[in-house]
Amino acid sequence: MSILLCDSNCELWHTRLSELGLDFISMPYLYGGEEYAYDCGKNTDFKKFYDAVRGGTVPKTMALNPENYKEILSKYFAAGEDVLYISFSHAMSGTFAQLDKALEELKEEYPDRKCTVFNTNSISLGAGIQVEAAAELKKNGASDGEILEFLKEFTNRVAVYFVVDNLMHLKRGGRLSGAAAVAGTLLGLKPMLTFNEEGGLTVKEKIVGRKKVLKTLADKVIKELTGAEYNVYIIDADCKEDGDELEKLIKEGRPEAKTVRQIVGPVIGSHCGPGTVGVIFIADKRPIELK
């Protein structure tokens, strides 16, 4: 017997996680001298967080340590359950090295138990849309093996495009080179980002002007959406009007799209910064296919 586990960096809303019967690992973040664990929106004060960042506060994110992972996983192992963990991109955090250490130590206490980790090579709802699809399969009786086989193909159909308002947030967090961030800021460019073959960030194209940003993102969905049975997630980091306008543009071009609006959580928001807007949907293939 196994349980399906995800983490809060998949950013599925807490009510959706409850509907799917999913447990999740809460990922930590720090700002204003206090540490928090993201609860997928259940009790999160988004306004307080984004107001603080806009006011100059520099938030931080942290990796969990092996003891954290051991505490999380041992409760399942002690109950005789294996774990299938669908995670955010391993290229985006050092936390998975700590997970590996924890699993090595847990082998001694629970030699018959296992934790299988599927790397979505994405983050936010790019990971969440994969978690959601896997959970639906599990509810319908799919085995771990069947879910993993599905995900190997499905992950290569997850299209993620997003544009940040200020590149320096990504530079500070080590997610973008300093030279690229400075050049983009000076030129007023808004790079549209996606994930590369290793699950890290890469620039897909460069855009000038906020209206052009929204039109370009909408056009990506309008032209590339093939999995209309899956949700089209439209995310914003405290720029709701932009997200609403983006949804309107998508609906005008693809009225059948099942759009879902959602705010970016503080962990992801610590790196992308306020004003970020993006889309996640199912296409024929990822913008950059995985190896």
Residue pairs with C-beta under 8 A, 6 or more apart in sequence:
1 80
1 81
1 82
2 81
2 82
2 83
2 84
2 144
3 23
3 76
3 81
3 82
3 83
3 84
4 22
4 23
4 84
4 86
4 131
4 134
4 135
4 138
4 147
5 22
5 23
5 24
5 25
5 76
5 83
5 84
5 85
5 86
6 12
6 17
6 22
6 23
6 24
6 25
6 85
6 86
6 87
6 127
6 128
6 131
7 24
7 25
7 26
7 27
7 85
7 87
7 88
8 24
8 25
8 26
8 27
8 37
8 38
8 39
8 40
8 265
8 267
9 27
9 38
9 88
9 123
9 124
9 127
9 267
9 268
10 24
10 86
10 88
10 120
10 123
10 124
10 125
10 127
10 128
10 130
10 131
11 40
11 124
11 125
11 127
11 128
11 235
11 262
11 264
11 265
11 268
12 20
12 22
12 40
12 125
12 128
12 131
12 132
13 40
13 41
13 262
14 39
14 40
14 41
14 42
16 132
17 24
17 40
20 132
20 135
20 136
20 139
21 135
21 139
22 131
22 135
24 40
25 64
25 72
26 37
26 38
26 39
27 37
27 38
27 61
27 64
27 95
27 267
28 35
28 36
28 37
28 38
28 61
28 62
28 64
28 267
29 35
29 36
29 37
29 38
29 59
29 60
29 61
29 62
29 266
29 267
29 270
30 36
30 59
30 60
30 61
30 62
31 49
31 52
31 53
31 57
31 58
31 59
31 60
31 266
31 270
32 52
32 57
35 62
36 266
38 44
38 265
38 266
38 267
40 265
41 263
41 265
44 265
44 266
46 238
46 263
46 265
46 266
47 238
49 59
49 266
49 269
50 237
50 238
50 269
50 274
52 59
53 59
53 269
53 270
53 273
53 274
54 238
54 274
58 172
59 266
59 269
59 270
60 270
61 93
61 173
61 267
61 270
61 271
63 93
63 94
63 95
63 97
63 98
64 95
64 98
64 99
65 98
66 98
66 99
66 101
66 102
66 105
67 102
68 98
68 102
69 98
69 99
69 102
69 103
70 102
70 105
70 106
73 83
73 102
73 103
73 106
73 115
74 106
74 109
74 110
76 82
76 83
76 113
77 83
77 106
77 109
77 110
77 113
78 110
80 113
81 113
82 113
82 114
82 115
82 116
82 144
83 113
83 114
83 115
83 116
84 115
84 116
84 118
84 134
84 144
84 147
84 148
85 115
85 116
85 117
85 118
86 118
86 120
86 127
86 130
86 131
86 134
86 151
87 96
87 117
87 118
87 119
87 120
87 127
88 120
88 122
88 123
88 124
88 127
89 119
89 120
89 121
89 122
89 123
89 127
89 195
89 199
89 200
90 96
90 119
90 121
90 199
91 121
91 198
91 199
91 200
92 123
92 175
92 199
92 200
96 117
99 117
103 115
106 113
106 115
116 144
116 148
118 130
118 134
118 148
118 151
119 199
120 126
120 127
120 130
120 131
120 151
120 155
120 158
120 199
121 155
121 195
121 197
121 198
121 199
121 290
122 130
122 155
122 158
122 160
122 195
122 199
123 195
123 268
124 160
124 235
124 264
124 265
124 268
124 278
124 280
125 233
125 235
125 262
125 280
126 158
126 160
126 195
126 280
128 233
128 280
129 158
129 230
129 231
129 233
129 280
129 281
129 282
130 151
130 154
130 155
130 158
132 230
132 231
133 150
133 151
133 154
133 230
134 147
134 150
134 151
137 146
137 147
137 150
138 147
142 150
154 282
155 286
155 290
156 285
156 286
156 289
156 290
157 226
157 227
157 282
157 283
157 284
157 285
157 286
158 280
158 282
158 283
158 286
159 194
159 220
159 224
159 279
159 280
159 281
159 282
159 283
159 286
159 287
160 194
160 195
160 278
160 279
160 280
160 286
160 287
161 192
161 193
161 194
161 204
161 217
161 220
161 278
161 279
161 287
162 192
162 193
162 194
162 217
162 235
162 272
162 276
162 277
162 278
162 279
163 190
163 191
163 192
163 193
163 207
163 213
163 217
163 276
163 277
163 278
164 170
164 190
164 191
164 193
164 272
164 273
164 275
164 276
165 190
165 239
165 273
165 274
165 275
165 276
166 185
166 273
166 274
166 275
167 176
167 180
167 181
167 182
167 184
167 185
167 191
168 181
168 185
168 273
169 270
169 271
169 272
169 273
170 176
170 181
170 201
170 271
170 272
170 273
171 177
171 178
171 180
171 181
171 182
173 270
173 271
175 200
175 201
175 271
176 201
180 191
180 203
183 189
184 190
184 191
184 206
188 208
189 206
189 207
189 208
190 206
190 207
190 208
190 209
190 210
190 213
191 203
191 204
191 205
191 206
191 207
192 203
192 204
192 205
192 206
192 207
192 213
192 216
192 217
193 201
193 202
193 203
193 204
194 201
194 202
194 204
194 286
194 287
194 288
195 201
195 202
195 286
195 287
195 288
196 202
196 288
197 288
197 289
197 290
197 291
202 288
204 287
204 288
205 216
207 213
207 216
210 242
213 277
214 242
214 245
214 246
214 249
214 277
215 249
217 246
217 277
217 278
217 279
218 246
218 249
218 250
218 253
218 279
219 253
220 279
221 232
221 250
221 253
221 254
221 257
221 279
221 281
222 250
222 253
222 254
224 281
224 283
224 284
225 232
225 254
225 257
225 281
225 282
225 283
226 282
226 283
226 284
227 281
227 282
227 283
228 254
228 256
228 257
228 258
229 258
230 258
230 281
230 282
231 258
231 259
231 260
231 281
232 250
232 254
232 257
232 258
232 259
232 260
232 279
232 280
232 281
233 259
233 260
233 262
233 279
233 280
233 281
234 243
234 246
234 247
234 250
234 259
234 260
234 261
234 262
234 277
234 278
234 279
235 243
235 261
235 262
235 263
235 264
235 276
235 277
235 278
235 279
235 280
236 242
236 243
236 246
236 261
236 263
236 264
236 276
236 277
236 278
237 263
237 264
237 268
237 269
237 272
237 273
237 274
237 275
237 276
237 277
238 263
238 264
238 269
238 274
238 275
239 274
239 275
239 276
239 277
240 263
242 275
242 277
243 261
243 277
244 261
246 277
246 279
247 259
247 261
250 257
250 259
250 279
251 257
251 259
257 281
264 272
264 276
269 276
